[in-house]
């Protein structure tokens, strides 16, 4: 039987280093599968800071998106088929030029410098 994690538990005390870095104790890094460079979301609630590993937030978001697509009956293949066109439309709306023209200019600059 799996042990249940407590909702709130005092875990450890750490200090802020010279460069503003926090050290996460080794056993917590191991338990959470965190390595050097692991990203965190930092939330401030009143006088408290909450550190949330981005990986878990990302996985939760992916699960939520997957459930929404399944509920809507949208298979992954149909989403991937429309990805290129949607990406181009968003790019053009944001930057005012079709993405293909930007690539053409970049490629022509490369050929002139080589």
Rosetta silent file (secondary structure, phi, psi, omega in degrees, C-alpha in Angstrom):
SEQUENCE: XXXXXXXXXXXXXXXXXXXXXXXXXXXXXXXXXXXXXXXXXXXXXXXXXXXXXXXXXXXXXXXXXXXXXXXXXXXXXXXXXXXXXXXXXXXXXXXXXXXXXXXXXXXXXXXXXX
SCORE:     score description
SCORE:     0.000 S_00000001
   1 L     0.000  131.545 -178.992    0.000    0.000    0.000 S_00000001
   2 L   -72.704  140.988  177.091    1.405    3.414   -0.985 S_00000001
   3 L   -80.510  143.666 -178.675    2.010    5.896    1.784 S_00000001
   4 L   -88.202  135.140  179.017    0.073    9.117    1.537 S_00000001
   5 L   -78.885  138.256  177.975    2.031   12.369    1.426 S_00000001
   6 L   -67.049  151.697  179.359    0.970   14.935    4.028 S_00000001
   7 L   -67.364  -40.093 -179.780   -0.746   18.078    2.752 S_00000001
   8 L  -137.698  131.211 -177.877    1.641   20.298    4.710 S_00000001
   9 L  -148.328  133.270  174.334    4.950   19.290    6.185 S_00000001
  10 L   -75.940  122.539 -172.219    7.904   21.284    7.526 S_00000001
  11 L  -105.315  -52.513 -175.521   10.789   19.989    5.477 S_00000001
  12 L  -169.214  168.659  173.675   13.998   21.930    5.960 S_00000001
  13 L  -115.899  140.901  177.922   15.649   25.298    6.332 S_00000001
  14 L  -138.160  171.256 -179.875   17.994   26.698    3.719 S_00000001
  15 L  -125.133  156.749  174.967   19.733   30.021    3.136 S_00000001
  16 E   -85.473  128.347  179.950   20.058   32.387    0.217 S_00000001
  17 L   -79.871 -178.351 -177.490   23.613   32.433   -1.115 S_00000001
  18 L   -55.745  -37.253 -176.801   25.662   35.395   -2.336 S_00000001
  19 L   -95.868   16.401  178.946   24.133   35.297   -5.806 S_00000001
  20 L    80.676   13.593 -177.428   20.556   34.871   -4.559 S_00000001
  21 L   -88.712  144.813  174.363   20.610   31.099   -5.036 S_00000001
  22 E  -105.536  144.515  175.260   18.750   28.641   -2.835 S_00000001
  23 L  -102.873  124.289  175.835   20.014   25.160   -2.119 S_00000001
  24 L   -92.647  123.936 -178.366   17.383   22.429   -2.214 S_00000001
  25 L   -53.932  144.329 -173.927   18.439   19.574    0.095 S_00000001
  26 H   -52.940  -45.449 -176.192   19.652   16.479   -1.749 S_00000001
  27 H   -65.129  -29.008  176.021   16.935   14.096   -0.514 S_00000001
  28 H   -73.620  -41.052  177.198   14.212   16.456   -1.807 S_00000001
  29 H   -59.955  -43.100  179.728   15.924   16.788   -5.195 S_00000001
  30 H   -65.208  -45.853 -179.374   16.136   13.001   -5.396 S_00000001
  31 H   -59.695  -36.414 -176.178   12.506   12.491   -4.288 S_00000001
  32 H   -96.330   -0.861  179.309   11.272   14.974   -6.897 S_00000001
  33 L    67.593   38.067 -178.215   13.662   13.932   -9.668 S_00000001
  34 L   -97.913  138.886  177.683   15.272   17.376   -9.867 S_00000001
  35 L  -125.732 -178.317  177.772   18.677   17.987  -11.407 S_00000001
  36 L   -57.007  130.647  178.475   20.939   20.913  -12.121 S_00000001
  37 L    84.886    2.790  178.454   19.033   23.531  -14.088 S_00000001
  38 L   -61.262  128.017 -178.509   15.564   22.187  -13.257 S_00000001
  39 L   -78.974  148.346  178.100   13.105   25.077  -13.728 S_00000001
  40 E  -129.487  146.592  166.375   10.778   26.223  -10.961 S_00000001
  41 E   -91.780  137.753  178.477    7.754   28.455  -10.823 S_00000001
  42 E  -114.103  118.319  179.357    7.985   30.866   -7.886 S_00000001
  43 E  -111.150  135.474  175.742    4.672   31.963   -6.413 S_00000001
  44 E  -107.324  125.497  175.250    4.345   34.654   -3.792 S_00000001
  45 E  -129.442  104.597 -175.211    1.393   34.450   -1.447 S_00000001
  46 L    62.528 -125.784  179.440    1.634   37.114    1.226 S_00000001
  47 L   -92.133    8.410 -176.213    4.997   36.715    2.942 S_00000001
  48 E  -107.801  146.446  172.360    5.479   33.170    1.637 S_00000001
  49 E  -114.293  133.835  176.317    7.245   31.906   -1.476 S_00000001
  50 E  -113.467  129.725  176.920    6.228   28.614   -3.018 S_00000001
  51 E  -104.042  121.984 -178.713    8.619   26.778   -5.306 S_00000001
  52 E  -122.793  118.411  178.228    6.892   24.468   -7.761 S_00000001
  53 E   -56.286  127.989 -178.453    8.946   22.317  -10.100 S_00000001
  54 H   -59.810  -31.464 -178.344    7.974   23.324  -13.637 S_00000001
  55 H   -58.256  -43.633 -179.447    8.012   19.693  -14.735 S_00000001
  56 H   -68.867  -38.187  176.418    5.005   18.867  -12.575 S_00000001
  57 H   -63.259  -42.980  179.512    3.177   22.011  -13.741 S_00000001
  58 H   -62.310  -44.932  179.770    3.972   21.126  -17.358 S_00000001
  59 H   -63.013  -40.468  177.532    2.755   17.547  -16.904 S_00000001
  60 H   -62.980  -43.033  178.698   -0.488   18.777  -15.305 S_00000001
  61 H   -62.809  -44.119  178.333   -1.025   21.198  -18.195 S_00000001
  62 H   -60.600  -42.742  178.474   -0.358   18.437  -20.746 S_00000001
  63 H   -62.927  -40.780  179.243   -2.849   16.161  -19.004 S_00000001
  64 H   -64.707  -42.402  178.561   -5.454   18.929  -18.978 S_00000001
  65 H   -65.455  -44.569  179.216   -4.938   19.622  -22.689 S_00000001
  66 H   -58.663  -44.368  179.119   -5.047   15.904  -23.523 S_00000001
  67 H   -62.696  -40.192  179.840   -8.341   15.502  -21.638 S_00000001
  68 H   -64.407  -42.387  179.065   -9.832   18.519  -23.444 S_00000001
  69 H   -65.750  -42.992  178.940   -8.842   17.126  -26.849 S_00000001
  70 H   -62.629  -41.973  179.590  -10.172   13.665  -26.015 S_00000001
  71 H   -62.591  -36.337 -179.735  -13.439   15.169  -24.768 S_00000001
  72 H   -82.047   -5.792  179.975  -13.760   17.130  -28.015 S_00000001
  73 L    73.074   27.735 -178.155  -12.995   13.998  -30.051 S_00000001
  74 L   -98.293  108.888  177.705   -9.925   15.573  -31.697 S_00000001
  75 L   -71.992  152.505 -178.016   -7.282   12.957  -32.589 S_00000001
  76 H   -56.202  -37.957 -177.222   -3.606   13.965  -32.396 S_00000001
  77 H   -61.144  -40.897 -179.243   -3.118   13.450  -36.156 S_00000001
  78 H   -68.598  -33.580  177.211   -5.717   16.081  -37.058 S_00000001
  79 H   -67.860  -42.897 -179.875   -4.109   18.565  -34.675 S_00000001
  80 H   -66.272  -34.319  178.921   -0.655   17.959  -36.136 S_00000001
  81 H   -63.028  -31.843 -177.210   -2.002   18.355  -39.677 S_00000001
  82 H   -94.638   -7.168 -174.166   -3.198   21.895  -38.895 S_00000001
  83 H   -58.602  -47.093 -177.200   -0.185   22.977  -36.812 S_00000001
  84 H   -60.352  -46.691 -179.372    1.905   24.451  -39.649 S_00000001
  85 H   -64.446  -41.623  179.655   -0.921   26.612  -40.995 S_00000001
  86 H   -66.469  -42.465  178.457   -1.933   27.888  -37.573 S_00000001
  87 H   -58.578  -44.597  179.126    1.680   28.680  -36.679 S_00000001
  88 H   -62.962  -41.981 -179.747    2.038   30.711  -39.894 S_00000001
  89 H   -64.972  -42.376  178.676   -1.193   32.626  -39.271 S_00000001
  90 H   -65.417  -41.547  179.274   -0.175   33.512  -35.711 S_00000001
  91 H   -61.713  -46.658 -178.813    3.285   34.576  -36.892 S_00000001
  92 H   -64.172  -40.368  178.367    1.841   36.800  -39.629 S_00000001
  93 H   -63.074  -41.016 -177.139   -0.664   38.358  -37.222 S_00000001
  94 H   -76.395  -42.263 -172.471    2.058   39.117  -34.694 S_00000001
  95 H  -107.848   -5.322  174.810    4.870   40.243  -37.032 S_00000001
  96 L    76.401   11.236  178.380    2.948   41.456  -40.090 S_00000001
  97 L  -144.114  145.137  176.268    4.725   39.217  -42.598 S_00000001
  98 L   -62.027  144.203 -178.188    4.256   35.620  -43.694 S_00000001
  99 H   -61.448  -31.034 -179.614    6.750   33.306  -42.054 S_00000001
 100 H   -64.926  -36.703  179.064    7.937   32.079  -45.483 S_00000001
 101 H   -66.466  -37.024  179.044    9.091   35.619  -46.436 S_00000001
 102 H   -64.485  -44.069  178.838   11.113   35.860  -43.224 S_00000001
 103 H   -64.692  -38.750  178.465   12.831   32.543  -43.977 S_00000001
 104 H   -61.468  -44.548  179.174   13.523   33.638  -47.568 S_00000001
 105 H   -63.955  -42.318  179.782   15.221   36.853  -46.352 S_00000001
 106 H   -63.413  -44.163 -179.778   17.240   34.946  -43.775 S_00000001
 107 H   -64.712  -38.194  179.706   18.329   32.362  -46.346 S_00000001
 108 H   -68.853  -35.793  176.064   19.345   35.061  -48.857 S_00000001
 109 H   -64.333  -40.126  178.938   21.451   36.825  -46.189 S_00000001
 110 H   -62.146  -45.167 -177.669   23.165   33.526  -45.401 S_00000001
 111 H   -65.338  -31.056  178.181   23.999   32.860  -49.045 S_00000001
 112 H   -72.044  -32.000 -177.890   25.544   36.362  -49.391 S_00000001
 113 H   -85.373  -15.245 -178.618   27.771   35.862  -46.334 S_00000001
 114 L   -92.055    0.000    0.000   28.991   32.383  -47.345 S_00000001
